[in-house]
Amino acid sequence: MQRIALLSDTHNYLDPKIYKYFEECDQIWHAGDIGTISIMDRLAAIKPVMAVYGNIDGQDVRAVYGKNERWMCEKVDVLMTHIGGYPDNYSAEAHGLIKANVPKLFICGHSHILKVMYDKKYNLLHINPGAAGVHGFHKVKTLVRFTVDVDKIKDLEVIELGERG
């Protein structure tokens, strides 16, 4: 069993309140627009990390993390990218990746809009954790936590970190 903290769009800012939400987690996943590699270094000092780069990320981040990442978490096939869209409105690239080999869990960021949706067409769970940083149009900073238990995704919770302000 793995407890996951999922965030996106930090834009080089980690809210001081965020750290307590990592304590009971086994891994931290970041769906892009990290900011600088120092953000990932800080997260990796706490827990193992998985990440993709986003459209604002520079070469320091892109040298370490890919545009798309795919891995198994226990028996859950995970596909993560930054610009991915959502069910019935995937980006062309994400749609191609999904159609070619359907994952059980599809994660993206970019929109700054928190979304958790089940895609009945592809039988997958889509999660966009919203934005945890202070740059953008979102009003509330968010992240998502959930558990991967063998082949099940459960105990999903949305955490609000407060106003973007």
Legacy VTK file of the C-alpha trace (Angstrom):
# vtk DataFile Version 3.0
C-alpha trace
ASCII
DATASET POLYDATA
POINTS 165 float
0.000 0.000 0.000
1.272 3.455 -0.949
-0.087 6.788 0.270
0.461 9.481 -2.377
0.571 13.269 -2.149
-0.124 14.767 -5.593
0.491 18.389 -6.459
0.989 20.548 -9.512
1.724 24.084 -10.599
3.841 25.174 -7.659
5.593 27.721 -9.893
8.610 27.761 -7.552
6.567 28.166 -4.359
5.975 25.649 -1.578
3.433 26.789 0.976
4.871 26.265 4.489
1.593 24.501 5.426
2.138 21.826 2.784
4.766 19.825 4.661
2.424 18.423 7.297
0.366 16.785 4.538
3.396 14.786 3.411
4.033 13.189 6.804
1.721 10.206 6.369
2.559 9.785 2.679
5.005 7.362 1.092
5.580 9.323 -2.137
5.131 12.826 -3.554
4.108 13.214 -7.184
4.303 16.552 -9.043
2.410 17.078 -12.331
4.571 19.887 -13.696
5.163 23.636 -13.647
7.551 22.981 -10.805
9.524 26.215 -11.084
13.141 25.274 -10.402
14.869 22.034 -9.558
15.344 23.257 -5.978
11.605 22.664 -5.391
12.006 19.002 -6.336
15.187 18.758 -4.267
13.243 19.988 -1.235
10.452 17.483 -1.881
12.896 14.612 -2.520
14.530 15.312 0.836
11.169 14.438 2.458
9.865 11.476 0.420
10.564 9.708 -2.897
9.259 11.778 -5.813
7.883 11.291 -9.311
7.402 14.289 -11.591
7.019 15.641 -15.102
8.098 19.019 -16.375
5.579 21.669 -17.313
5.514 24.450 -19.884
7.131 27.018 -17.526
9.936 24.722 -16.394
13.468 25.461 -17.522
16.326 23.208 -18.529
17.278 22.445 -14.914
13.940 20.652 -14.420
13.750 19.214 -17.957
17.200 17.648 -17.559
15.872 15.510 -14.692
12.168 14.947 -15.433
10.407 13.972 -18.648
7.436 15.458 -20.438
5.467 12.233 -19.938
6.115 9.577 -17.331
4.584 6.142 -16.996
5.147 3.702 -14.161
3.506 1.081 -12.008
2.536 1.996 -8.464
1.837 -1.390 -6.960
-0.476 -2.820 -9.676
-1.822 0.546 -10.869
-0.556 1.721 -14.260
0.036 5.486 -13.949
0.456 7.965 -16.804
1.390 11.549 -15.932
1.905 14.600 -18.129
1.507 18.316 -17.544
-0.841 19.399 -20.332
-3.391 16.624 -20.611
-6.927 17.957 -20.566
-9.674 15.798 -19.107
-12.155 13.114 -20.210
-13.861 13.997 -23.497
-11.422 16.910 -23.854
-7.898 15.445 -23.715
-5.043 17.219 -25.446
-4.140 15.534 -28.742
-0.886 14.168 -27.329
-2.475 12.853 -24.121
-5.318 11.283 -26.082
-2.819 9.484 -28.291
-0.900 8.162 -25.269
-4.096 7.006 -23.569
-5.493 5.306 -26.689
-2.210 3.535 -27.423
-2.030 1.952 -23.962
-4.818 2.817 -21.513
-3.557 3.473 -17.969
-5.617 2.955 -14.831
-4.699 6.431 -13.530
-4.124 9.512 -15.708
-2.668 12.589 -14.006
-2.081 16.076 -15.371
-1.843 19.671 -14.204
-1.622 22.939 -16.175
-5.205 24.219 -15.930
-4.972 25.139 -12.217
-8.460 23.597 -11.991
-8.867 20.753 -9.523
-10.634 17.849 -11.246
-11.195 14.239 -10.294
-13.224 12.397 -12.925
-13.811 8.834 -13.940
-13.468 8.318 -17.683
-16.015 5.635 -18.576
-14.844 5.459 -22.189
-11.313 4.417 -21.220
-12.094 2.977 -17.782
-9.529 5.176 -16.025
-9.413 7.679 -13.203
-8.332 11.204 -14.149
-6.852 13.514 -11.509
-5.731 17.114 -11.828
-4.752 18.323 -8.330
-5.261 21.997 -9.169
-2.459 24.408 -8.290
-0.400 24.481 -5.099
1.470 27.686 -5.934
0.597 31.371 -5.860
0.863 32.183 -9.597
-2.222 31.861 -11.778
-5.922 32.573 -11.657
-6.972 29.911 -9.134
-8.400 31.250 -5.892
-7.436 28.407 -3.526
-4.189 26.408 -3.416
-4.885 22.664 -3.507
-3.312 19.239 -3.512
-4.733 15.719 -3.516
-3.861 12.697 -1.406
-4.906 9.118 -2.096
-3.945 5.530 -1.460
-2.883 2.926 -3.986
-3.687 -0.477 -2.494
-2.531 -3.197 -4.878
-4.805 -2.429 -7.880
-7.216 -0.016 -6.165
-7.144 3.779 -5.842
-8.961 4.778 -2.675
-9.208 7.218 0.231
-8.888 10.209 -2.082
-8.969 13.570 -0.329
-8.722 17.145 -1.560
-6.662 19.427 0.649
-7.098 23.183 0.517
-4.014 25.142 1.584
-5.768 28.499 1.699
-6.244 31.390 -0.668
-3.698 31.971 -3.406
-3.234 35.544 -2.144
LINES 1 166
165 0 1 2 3 4 5 6 7 8 9 10 11 12 13 14 15 16 17 18 19 20 21 22 23 24 25 26 27 28 29 30 31 32 33 34 35 36 37 38 39 40 41 42 43 44 45 46 47 48 49 50 51 52 53 54 55 56 57 58 59 60 61 62 63 64 65 66 67 68 69 70 71 72 73 74 75 76 77 78 79 80 81 82 83 84 85 86 87 88 89 90 91 92 93 94 95 96 97 98 99 100 101 102 103 104 105 106 107 108 109 110 111 112 113 114 115 116 117 118 119 120 121 122 123 124 125 126 127 128 129 130 131 132 133 134 135 136 137 138 139 140 141 142 143 144 145 146 147 148 149 150 151 152 153 154 155 156 157 158 159 160 161 162 163 164
